[in-house]
Amino acid sequence: MGEIQIHPTVEQQTSYLISESIRGGGAILVNQQGNRFFNEMETRDKVSAAIIALPEHYAYIVFDEHVRAKNKAADEYIAKGFVTSASSPRELAEKLGMDYHAFLATLECYNGAVEKQHDEQFGRTTALRAPINEGPFHAIRIAPGVHHTMGGVTINTDGEVLNVAQQPIRGAYAAR
């Protein structure tokens, strides 16, 4: 297998992929300290690398009721128990064990970027749809995970798996 595709937002207890439509719908990523740390709309590999580089190696995807109402996948995540919800940013920060003041400053900064349609902090140019200010507020703890492999094992026309010298491995077969 030559390469993998990594997905940046995977719920880690179940390895369930959290749809990019949540980020694209206006969510942000914050670290355990309550701070945004990267442009959420960057490519999967770059967002994944930024999360992996965090000391905790995970992040939270944070969104509000406005994003939830426009994204059916969010209801699925709530039903599966992946989502921590709270009536206010303070309550959400407390539930997640993060500094409320840092989290509130993050929301204020992001909401200002939405209002100006310009993210000075991380250069996000897309999906600045709406401020995150409509309760309840939601978060899902995520980290990158392997989405799928690309390439796979090499086989011959008889379905035999080949080694690096392109010779059949005795007793090893694979389907196309």
PAZAPA-4460 file (N, C-alpha, C; in steps of 0.05 Angstrom, whole numbers, plus 32768, in hexadecimal, padded with zeros to 4 digits):
% residues 176
    n_x    n_y    n_z   ca_x   ca_y   ca_z    c_x    c_y    c_z   seq   type   mol
   8011   7FE9   8000   8000   8000   8000   8012   8019   8000     1      M     A
   8010   8028   7FEB   8021   803E   7FE8   801A   8057   7FF7     2      G     A
   8000   805D   7FF9   7FF8   8075   8006   7FDE   8072   8015     3      E     A
   7FD8   8084   8027   7FBF   8085   8035   7FB2   80A0   8031     4      I     A
   7F99   80A2   8035   7F8B   80BC   8037   7F83   80BF   8054     5      Q     A
   7F8B   80D5   8060   7F85   80DA   807C   7F6D   80EE   807D     6      I     A
   7F5C   80E9   8090   7F45   80FB   8094   7F49   8109   80AF     7      H     A
   7F47   8123   80AF   7F4F   8132   80C8   7F3B   8130   80DF     8      P     A
   7F22   812B   80D9   7F0E   812C   80EE   7F00   8111   80F2     9      T     A
   7F0C   8100   8103   7F02   80E6   8109   7EFD   80E4   8127    10      V     A
   7EE5   80DB   812E   7EDE   80D6   814A   7EEE   80BD   8152    11      E     A
   7EFE   80BF   8166   7F13   80AB   816C   7F09   8092   817A    12      Q     A
   7EF3   8093   8189   7EE9   807B   8197   7EDE   8067   8183    13      Q     A
   7ED3   8070   816D   7EC6   805E   815A   7ED3   805F   813E    14      T     A
   7EE6   8070   813A   7EF2   8075   8120   7EDE   807F   810B    15      S     A
   7ECA   808C   8114   7EB5   8096   8103   7EBE   80B1   80F6    16      Y     A
   7EBC   80B3   80DC   7EC4   80CB   80CE   7EAF   80E1   80D2    17      L     A
   7EB9   80F8   80DB   7EA7   810F   80DE   7EA9   811F   80C3    18      I     A
   7E92   8122   80B7   7E91   812D   809C   7E9E   8149   809A    19      S     A
   7EAB   814D   8083   7EB6   8167   807E   7EA0   817C   807B    20      E     A
   7E88   8174   8077   7E72   8187   8075   7E6E   8196   808F    21      S     A
   7E77   818B   80A5   7E75   819A   80BF   7E88   81B2   80BE    22      I     A
   7EA1   81AD   80B7   7EB4   81C3   80B4   7EAB   81D6   809F    23      R     A
   7EA3   81CB   8088   7E9A   81DC   8072   7E81   81EB   8078    24      G     A
   7E71   81E1   808B   7E59   81EF   8093   7E5D   8206   80A6    25      G     A
   7E76   820A   80AF   7E7C   8220   80C0   7E88   821A   80DB    26      G     A
   7E90   8200   80E0   7E9C   81F9   80F9   7EB9   8202   80FA    27      A     A
   7EC4   8201   8112   7EE1   8207   8116   7EEE   81F1   8125    28      I     A
   7F08   81EF   8124   7F18   81DC   8133   7F26   81EC   814A    29      L     A
   7F24   81E1   8162   7F32   81ED   8178   7F42   81D8   8187    30      V     A
   7F58   81E0   8193   7F68   81CE   81A3   7F5E   81CC   81C0    31      N     A
   7F6B   81BD   81D0   7F62   81B9   81EC   7F63   81D3   81FC    32      Q     A
   7F72   81E6   81F3   7F73   8200   8201   7F5D   8213   81F8    33      Q     A
   7F4D   820B   81E4   7F37   821B   81DB   7F3E   822E   81C4    34      G     A
   7F55   822A   81B8   7F5F   823B   81A2   7F5C   822E   8187    35      N     A
   7F55   823E   8173   7F58   8235   8157   7F76   8233   8152    36      R     A
   7F7D   8220   8141   7F9A   821C   813C   7FA1   8219   811F    37      F     A
   7F8D   8219   810D   7F92   8214   80F1   7F7A   821C   80E0    38      F     A
   7F7E   821F   80C7   7F68   8224   80B4   7F59   820A   80B0    39      N     A
   7F41   8209   80B9   7F31   81F0   80B8   7F2B   81E7   809C    40      E     A
   7F2C   81F9   8089   7F25   81F2   806D   7F3D   81EB   805C    41      M     A
   7F54   81E8   8068   7F6C   81DF   805A   7F68   81C2   8051    42      E     A
   7F7B   81B8   8042   7F79   819C   8039   7F7A   8188   8050    43      T     A
   7F70   8170   804B   7F6F   815C   8060   7F8A   8157   806C    44      R     A
   7F9F   8154   805C   7FB9   814E   8066   7FC4   8164   8078    45      D     A
   7FBF   817D   8070   7FC9   8193   8080   7FBA   8196   809B    46      K     A
   7FA0   8193   809A   7F90   8195   80B3   7F98   817E   80C5    47      V     A
   7F9B   8166   80BA   7FA3   814F   80CA   7FBE   8153   80D7    48      S     A
   7FD2   815D   80C7   7FEC   8163   80D2   7FEB   8177   80E9    49      A     A
   7FDA   818B   80E6   7FD8   81A0   80FB   7FCC   8194   8115    50      A     A
   7FB9   8182   8112   7FAE   8175   812A   7FC2   8162   8137    51      I     A
   7FD0   8153   8127   7FE4   8140   8131   7FFA   8150   813F    52      I     A
   8000   8168   8136   8016   8178   8142   800E   8184   815D    53      A     A
   7FF4   8184   8164   7FEC   818E   817E   7FF7   817C   8194    54      L     A
   7FFD   8187   81AB   8007   8176   81C1   7FF4   8160   81C9    55      P     A
   7FDA   8165   81C7   7FC6   8151   81CE   7FBF   813E   81B7    56      E     A
   7FC7   8145   819F   7FC2   8134   8186   7FA5   8131   8180    57      H     A
   7F94   8142   818A   7F77   8142   8183   7F6E   815F   8184    58      Y     A
   7F55   8163   817A   7F49   817D   817A   7F2B   817A   817D    59      A     A
   7F1D   8190   817F   7F00   8190   817F   7EF6   819F   8167    60      Y     A
   7EE2   8193   815A   7ED4   81A1   8145   7EBC   81AE   8152    61      I     A
   7EBA   81C8   8151   7EA6   81D8   8160   7E93   81E5   814D    62      V     A
   7E79   81E2   8153   7E65   81EF   8142   7E4D   81F6   8154    63      F     A
   7E3B   8205   8148   7E24   820E   8158   7E0A   8203   814B    64      D     A
   7DF4   820B   8156   7DDA   8201   814D   7DD5   8208   812F    65      E     A
   7DDF   821F   8127   7DDB   8227   810B   7DE8   8212   80F8    66      H     A
   7E00   820A   80FE   7E0E   81F5   80EE   7DFF   81DB   80F0    67      V     A
   7DF8   81D3   8108   7DEA   81BA   810C   7DD0   81B8   80FC    68      R     A
   7DC1   81CE   80FC   7DA7   81CE   80EF   7DAA   81CB   80D0    69      A     A
   7DC0   81D3   80C6   7DC5   81D2   80A9   7DD4   81B9   80A0    70      K     A
   7DDA   81A7   80B3   7DEB   8190   80AC   7DDF   8177   80BA    71      N     A
   7DD3   8166   80AA   7DC6   814E   80B5   7DDA   813B   80C2    72      K     A
   7DF2   813C   80B9   7E07   812A   80C5   7E0A   8131   80E3    73      A     A
   7E07   814A   80EA   7E0B   8152   8106   7DF7   8143   8118    74      A     A
   7DDE   8140   810F   7DCA   8132   811F   7DD2   8114   8123    75      D     A
   7DDE   8109   810E   7DE8   80ED   8111   7DFE   80EB   8126    76      E     A
   7E10   80FF   8126   7E25   80FE   813A   7E1B   8102   8156    77      Y     A
   7E06   8113   8159   7DFA   8117   8173   7DED   80FD   817C    78      I     A
   7DDE   80F0   816A   7DD0   80D6   8170   7DE4   80C0   8178    79      A     A
   7DFC   80C1   816C   7E10   80AD   8172   7E20   80B3   818C    80      K     A
   7E1B   80CA   8197   7E28   80D1   81B0   7E44   80DE   81AD    81      G     A
   7E4B   80E7   8195   7E65   80F2   8190   7E67   810F   8199    82      F     A
   7E50   811C   819D   7E4F   8139   81A0   7E4C   8141   81BD    83      V     A
   7E5C   8154   81C6   7E58   8162   81DF   7E49   817C   81D9    84      T     A
   7E33   8180   81E6   7E22   8198   81E1   7E1F   81A8   81FA    85      S     A
   7E1B   81C2   81F7   7E17   81D3   820E   7E07   81EC   8205    86      A     A
   7DFA   81F8   8218   7DE9   820F   8212   7DF9   8229   820D    87      S     A
   7E12   8229   8217   7E23   8242   8214   7E40   823A   820E    88      S     A
   7E4F   824C   8203   7E6C   8247   8200   7E7A   8241   821A    89      P     A
   7E72   824F   8230   7E7F   8249   824A   7E7A   822C   8252    90      R     A
   7E61   8223   8250   7E5A   8208   8258   7E69   81F4   8246    91      E     A
   7E6B   81F9   822C   7E79   81E7   821A   7E97   81E5   8222    92      L     A
   7EA3   81FC   8227   7EBF   81FD   822F   7EC3   81ED   8249    93      A     A
   7EB1   81F0   825C   7EB3   81E1   8275   7EB1   81C3   8270    94      E     A
   7E9E   81BB   8260   7E9A   819F   825A   7EB3   8193   824C    95      K     A
   7EC0   81A3   823C   7ED8   8199   822D   7EF2   819D   823D    96      L     A
   7EF0   81AA   8254   7F08   81AE   8264   7F1C   81C2   8259    97      G     A
   7F11   81D6   824B   7F22   81EB   823F   7F1D   8206   824C    98      M     A
   7F30   8217   8249   7F2E   8232   8254   7F18   8242   8246    99      D     A
   7F04   824A   8255   7EED   8259   824A   7EF6   8273   823C   100      Y     A
   7F08   8282   8249   7F0F   829C   823D   7F1D   8298   8222   101      H     A
   7F2E   8284   8220   7F3C   827F   8206   7F27   8276   81F2   102      A     A
   7F15   8265   81FA   7F01   825B   81E7   7EEE   8272   81DE   103      F     A
   7EE6   8283   81F0   7ED5   829A   81E9   7EE4   82AD   81D6   104      L     A
   7EFE   82B2   81DC   7F0E   82C3   81CA   7F10   82B7   81AE   105      A     A
   7F12   829C   81AD   7F13   828E   8193   7EF9   8292   8184   106      T     A
   7EE3   828F   8191   7EC9   8293   8184   7EC5   82AF   817B   107      L     A
   7ECD   82C2   818C   7ECA   82DF   8184   7EDC   82E5   816C   108      E     A
   7EF4   82DB   816B   7F06   82E0   8155   7EFB   82D4   813B   109      C     A
   7EF2   82BB   813D   7EE6   82AD   8126   7ECD   82BC   811C   110      Y     A
   7EBC   82C3   812F   7EA3   82D1   8127   7EA9   82EC   811A   111      N     A
   7EBE   82F9   8123   7EC7   8312   8116   7ED0   830D   80F9   112      G     A
   7EDE   82F6   80F5   7EE7   82EF   80DA   7ED0   82E9   80C8   113      A     A
   7EBB   82DC   80D3   7EA3   82D7   80C3   7E96   82F1   80BB   114      V     A
   7E94   8304   80CE   7E87   831E   80C9   7E96   832D   80B3   115      E     A
   7EB1   832C   80B4   7EC1   833A   80A0   7EC6   8329   8087   116      K     A
   7EBF   830F   8088   7EC5   82FD   8073   7EE3   82FD   806D   117      Q     A
   7EF2   82FE   8082   7F0F   82FE   8080   7F1B   82F3   8099   118      H     A
   7F29   82DC   8097   7F36   82CF   80AE   7F53   82D7   80AF   119      D     A
   7F59   82EC   80BE   7F75   82F5   80C0   7F87   82E1   80CE   120      E     A
   7F7B   82D1   80E0   7F8B   82BF   80F1   7F96   82A8   80E1   121      Q     A
   7F86   829A   80D1   7F8E   8282   80C3   7F89   8282   80A5   122      F     A
   7F7E   8297   809B   7F7A   829A   807E   7F64   8289   8072   123      G     A
   7F51   8281   8083   7F3A   8272   8079   7F2A   8285   8066   124      R     A
   7F26   827B   804E   7F17   828C   803A   7EFD   8280   8032   125      T     A
   7EF7   8267   803A   7EDE   825B   8033   7ECF   8252   804C   126      T     A
   7EB5   824E   8049   7EA4   8244   805F   7EA4   8256   8077   127      A     A
   7EA7   8270   8073   7EA3   8284   8089   7E86   828B   8088   128      L     A
   7E75   8278   808D   7E58   827A   8088   7E49   828B   809C   129      R     A
   7E4D   8285   80B5   7E3D   8292   80CA   7E4D   8291   80E4   130      A     A
   7E49   82A5   80F5   7E57   82A4   810F   7E4E   828C   811F   131      P     A
   7E5F   8283   8131   7E58   826D   8144   7E4E   827B   815D   132      I     A
   7E34   827F   815E   7E29   828F   8174   7E0C   8286   817B   133      N     A
   7E02   8271   8170   7DE7   8268   8174   7DE7   824D   8184   134      E     A
   7DDF   824E   819D   7DDE   8236   81AD   7DC8   8224   81A5   135      G     A
   7DCA   820B   81AD   7DE0   81FF   81BB   7DFA   81FE   81AA   136      P     A
   7E10   81FB   81B9   7E2A   81F9   81AC   7E33   81DC   81AE   137      F     A
   7E42   81D3   819A   7E49   81B7   8198   7E66   81B3   8192   138      H     A
   7E71   819D   819B   7E8D   8196   8195   7E90   8178   8193   139      A     A
   7EA1   816F   8181   7EA8   8153   817E   7EC7   8151   8181   140      I     A
   7ED0   8140   8192   7EED   813B   8195   7EF6   812A   817D   141      R     A
   7F09   8133   816E   7F12   8126   8156   7F31   8125   8154   142      I     A
   7F3A   8113   8143   7F56   8112   813C   7F58   8105   8121   143      A     A
   7F6E   8107   8113   7F6F   80FB   80F8   7F6F   80DC   80F9   144      P     A
   7F66   80D1   80E4   7F65   80B4   80E1   7F68   80AC   80C3   145      G     A
   7F70   8094   80BF   7F73   808A   80A3   7F57   8087   8097   146      V     A
   7F53   8095   8081   7F3A   8094   8072   7F39   807C   8060   147      H     A
   7F4D   8079   8050   7F50   8061   8040   7F6C   805E   8035   148      H     A
   7F73   8046   802D   7F8D   8041   8021   7F8B   8044   8003   149      T     A
   7FA1   804B   7FF7   7FA1   804E   7FDA   7FB7   803C   7FCF   150      M     A
   7FB0   802D   7FBB   7FC4   801B   7FAF   7FBE   7FFE   7FB8   151      G     A
   7FC5   7FF7   7FD0   7FC0   7FDC   7FD9   7FD6   7FC9   7FCF   152      G     A
   7FD1   7FB0   7FD3   7FE4   7F9B   7FCB   7FE4   7F98   7FAD   153      V     A
   7FFA   7F8F   7FA2   7FFB   7F89   7F85   7FF4   7F6C   7F81   154      T     A
   7FE3   7F67   7F6D   7FDC   7F4C   7F66   7FE0   7F47   7F48   155      I     A
   7FE1   7F2D   7F41   7FE3   7F26   7F25   7FC7   7F1F   7F1B   156      N     A
   7FC5   7F16   7F01   7FAB   7F10   7EF6   7F9E   7EF8   7F02   157      T     A
   7FAD   7EE8   7F12   7FA1   7ED1   7F20   7F99   7ED8   7F3C   158      D     A
   7F9C   7EF2   7F44   7F94   7EFA   7F5F   7FA9   7EF5   7F74   159      G     A
   7FC1   7EEC   7F6B   7FD6   7EE6   7F7F   7FE4   7F01   7F87   160      E     A
   7FE9   7F04   7FA1   7FF6   7F1B   7FAB   8014   7F19   7FA4   161      V     A
   801F   7F2F   7F9A   803B   7F2F   7F92   804D   7F3D   7FA6   162      L     A
   8065   7F33   7FAA   8078   7F40   7FBC   8086   7F57   7FAD   163      N     A
   809A   7F63   7FBA   80A7   7F7B   7FAE   80B7   7F73   7F95   164      V     A
   80BD   7F5A   7F91   80CB   7F51   7F79   80B7   7F48   7F63   165      A     A
   809D   7F4E   7F68   8087   7F47   7F56   8083   7F29   7F52   166      Q     A
   808B   7F1A   7F67   8087   7EFD   7F67   8070   7EF6   7F79   167      Q     A
   805F   7EE1   7F72   8048   7EDA   7F82   8051   7ED1   7F9E   168      P     A
   8042   7EDA   7FB2   8046   7ED0   7FCE   8035   7EB8   7FD1   169      I     A
   8041   7EA1   7FD7   8033   7E88   7FD8   801B   7E89   7FEB   170      R     A
   8004   7E82   7FE1   7FEC   7E81   7FF2   7FDE   7E9C   7FF8   171      G     A
   7FE9   7EB2   7FED   7FDD   7ECC   7FF2   7FCE   7ED5   7FD9   172      A     A
   7FB4   7EDA   7FDD   7FA2   7EE3   7FC7   7F93   7EFC   7FD0   173      Y     A
   7F8C   7F0C   7FBC   7F7C   7F24   7FC1   7F69   7F29   7FA9   174      A     A
   7F53   7F36   7FAE   7F40   7F3C   7F99   7F45   7F58   7F8F   175      A     A
   7F3C   7F5D   7F77   7F3E   7F78   7F6C   7F28   7F8A   7F75   176      R     A
***
